[in-house]
């Protein structure tokens, strides 16, 4: 539906295509940064933190992984978060494996 009475079909589709990217961005912000689930508060500092901290987290993810993106590849918040989670789990796994290997070596030497 549109209020552009004199617009051609091509113009309407062009406007819709541009608007769609905005809608996708809003969806990522609301669900990916959990900004659609904000607590009701009137305290200004809490509202500021509720907006600034998730946006800073997204910018940090872009800083960490954005340079590695191909020119035609989008910086989807969901993909960036998933990559961060996978790397954090792998790092923790590697750390735990290393600790157990050291303990095992100490036990072998003691025996």
C-alpha positions as CSV (number, residue, x, y, z in Angstrom):
1,X,0.0,0.0,0.0
2,X,1.3,3.5,-0.8
3,X,0.2,7.1,-0.6
4,X,2.2,7.9,-3.7
5,X,-0.8,8.3,-6.1
6,X,1.2,9.4,-9.2
7,X,4.1,7.0,-8.8
8,X,4.8,4.4,-11.3
9,X,5.2,0.7,-10.4
10,X,8.9,1.0,-10.9
11,X,9.1,4.0,-8.5
12,X,7.1,2.2,-5.9
13,X,9.3,-0.9,-6.1
14,X,12.4,1.2,-5.9
15,X,11.1,2.9,-2.7
16,X,10.1,-0.4,-1.3
17,X,13.6,-1.9,-2.0
18,X,15.3,0.9,-0.2
19,X,12.9,0.7,2.7
20,X,13.4,-3.0,3.0
21,X,17.0,-2.6,3.9
22,X,16.0,-0.2,6.7
23,X,13.5,-2.8,8.0
24,X,16.2,-5.5,8.0
25,X,18.5,-3.2,9.9
26,X,15.8,-2.4,12.5
27,X,15.1,-6.2,12.9
28,X,18.8,-6.8,13.5
29,X,19.0,-4.0,16.1
30,X,15.9,-5.1,17.9
31,X,16.5,-8.8,18.0
32,X,20.3,-9.0,17.6
33,X,21.1,-6.3,20.1
34,X,18.0,-7.1,22.3
35,X,16.9,-3.5,22.0
36,X,13.3,-4.5,21.4
37,X,13.2,-6.0,24.9
38,X,14.2,-3.0,26.9
39,X,13.0,-2.6,30.4
40,X,10.5,0.2,31.0
41,X,12.3,2.9,32.9
42,X,12.3,6.7,33.0
43,X,15.8,7.0,34.4
44,X,17.8,8.7,31.7
45,X,21.2,7.0,32.5
46,X,19.6,3.5,32.3
47,X,18.0,4.3,28.9
48,X,21.4,5.6,27.6
49,X,23.2,2.5,28.8
50,X,20.5,0.3,27.4
51,X,21.1,1.8,23.9
52,X,24.8,2.6,24.0
53,X,26.2,-0.7,25.3
54,X,24.6,-3.0,22.7
55,X,25.6,-0.6,19.9
56,X,29.2,-0.6,21.2
57,X,29.2,-4.4,21.3
58,X,28.1,-4.4,17.6
59,X,30.8,-1.9,16.7
60,X,33.4,-4.1,18.5
61,X,32.3,-7.1,16.5
62,X,32.6,-5.0,13.3
63,X,36.1,-3.9,14.4
64,X,37.1,-7.5,15.1
65,X,35.8,-9.1,12.0
66,X,34.9,-6.3,9.6
67,X,38.3,-6.1,7.9
68,X,38.0,-9.8,6.9
69,X,34.7,-9.4,5.1
70,X,34.7,-9.4,1.4
71,X,33.5,-6.3,-0.5
72,X,30.2,-7.8,-1.4
73,X,29.7,-9.6,1.9
74,X,27.3,-8.0,4.4
75,X,28.2,-7.5,8.1
76,X,25.2,-9.3,9.5
77,X,25.0,-8.9,13.2
78,X,23.8,-12.5,13.6
79,X,26.8,-13.8,11.6
80,X,29.2,-11.7,13.6
81,X,27.8,-12.8,16.9
82,X,27.9,-16.5,15.8
83,X,31.5,-16.2,14.7
84,X,32.5,-14.6,18.1
85,X,30.7,-17.3,20.0
86,X,32.4,-20.1,18.0
87,X,35.8,-18.5,18.5
88,X,35.2,-18.0,22.2
89,X,34.2,-21.7,22.6
90,X,37.2,-22.9,20.6
91,X,39.6,-20.7,22.6
92,X,38.1,-22.2,25.9
93,X,38.4,-25.7,24.5
94,X,42.0,-25.2,23.5
95,X,42.9,-23.7,26.9
96,X,41.2,-26.6,28.7
97,X,42.9,-29.2,26.5
98,X,46.3,-27.5,27.1
99,X,45.8,-27.6,30.9
100,X,44.9,-31.3,30.8
101,X,47.8,-32.2,28.6
102,X,50.2,-30.5,31.1
103,X,48.6,-32.3,34.0
104,X,48.8,-35.6,32.1
105,X,52.5,-35.0,31.3
106,X,53.3,-34.3,35.0
107,X,51.5,-37.5,36.0
108,X,53.4,-39.5,33.4
109,X,56.7,-38.1,34.7
110,X,55.8,-38.8,38.3
111,X,54.9,-42.4,37.6
